[in-house]
Amino acid sequence: MIKRIEMKDKITLERIKEISPELQAELSLIYTEACNALTGKAILRFAYVFRSFAEQNLIYSQGRTRPGKIVTNAKAGQSMHNFRYA
């Protein structure tokens, strides 16, 4: 019998708890399926599920009023992350 290595990322599991409650079970299932498809050479991590308005505005300012490349076109209140649906 082959022993399966747990590929789930603890940080991502905590971030899944931040999504809107009606999406948690589905996102958890999708994450599990994605982890099961990995070959053991990588760990899948969700960078963000929820972002506060302040975090979103900080990211939006990148490449505009702060150094760096533009990474989003969504201001606070325009991103699904702000409403726990991303």
C-alpha positions in Angstrom: 0.0 0.0 0.0 1.3 3.5 -0.9 1.2 6.0 1.9 -0.3 9.3 0.8 1.5 12.5 1.8 -0.7 15.2 3.1 -0.3 18.1 0.6 -2.8 20.6 2.2 -1.3 23.9 3.3 -2.4 24.9 6.8 -2.4 28.6 5.9 -4.8 28.0 3.0 -7.0 25.9 5.2 -7.3 28.9 7.5 -8.0 31.2 4.6 -10.8 29.0 3.3 -12.5 29.8 6.6 -12.5 33.4 5.6 -14.7 33.0 2.6 -18.5 33.5 2.7 -20.0 30.6 4.7 -22.2 29.4 1.8 -19.0 28.8 -0.3 -16.8 27.2 2.3 -17.7 23.5 1.6 -17.4 23.9 -2.1 -14.1 25.7 -1.9 -12.8 23.1 0.5 -13.8 20.3 -1.9 -12.1 22.1 -4.9 -9.0 22.6 -2.8 -8.9 19.0 -1.8 -9.3 17.8 -5.4 -6.5 20.2 -6.5 -4.2 18.9 -3.8 -4.9 15.3 -4.8 -3.9 16.1 -8.3 -0.5 17.4 -7.3 2.5 15.1 -7.8 4.0 15.9 -4.4 6.4 18.4 -5.7 4.3 21.5 -4.9 1.9 22.8 -2.3 -1.0 24.8 -3.4 -1.5 28.0 -1.4 -4.3 30.6 -1.7 -2.8 34.0 -1.5 -6.0 35.8 -0.6 -9.6 34.9 0.0 -10.6 38.0 1.9 -9.1 41.5 1.7 -10.1 44.4 3.8 -10.8 47.7 2.1 -7.5 49.1 3.4 -5.6 46.1 2.0 -7.4 46.4 -1.4 -6.6 50.1 -1.6 -2.9 49.4 -0.8 -2.7 46.8 -3.6 -4.6 49.2 -6.0 -2.1 52.0 -5.3 0.8 49.8 -6.4 2.0 51.0 -9.8 0.0 54.2 -9.4 1.1 56.1 -6.3 3.5 53.5 -5.0 6.4 51.8 -6.7 5.8 48.5 -8.6 3.7 47.1 -11.4 -0.1 47.4 -11.4 -1.5 44.2 -10.1 -5.2 45.0 -9.9 -7.8 47.3 -11.4 -10.2 47.0 -8.5 -10.4 49.7 -5.9 -11.8 48.9 -2.4 -15.4 47.9 -2.8 -14.9 46.7 -6.4 -13.1 43.4 -5.6 -14.9 40.2 -4.7 -12.2 39.7 -2.1 -13.8 42.6 -0.1 -17.0 40.6 0.2 -15.6 37.2 0.9 -16.4 35.8 -2.6 -13.0 35.4 -4.1 
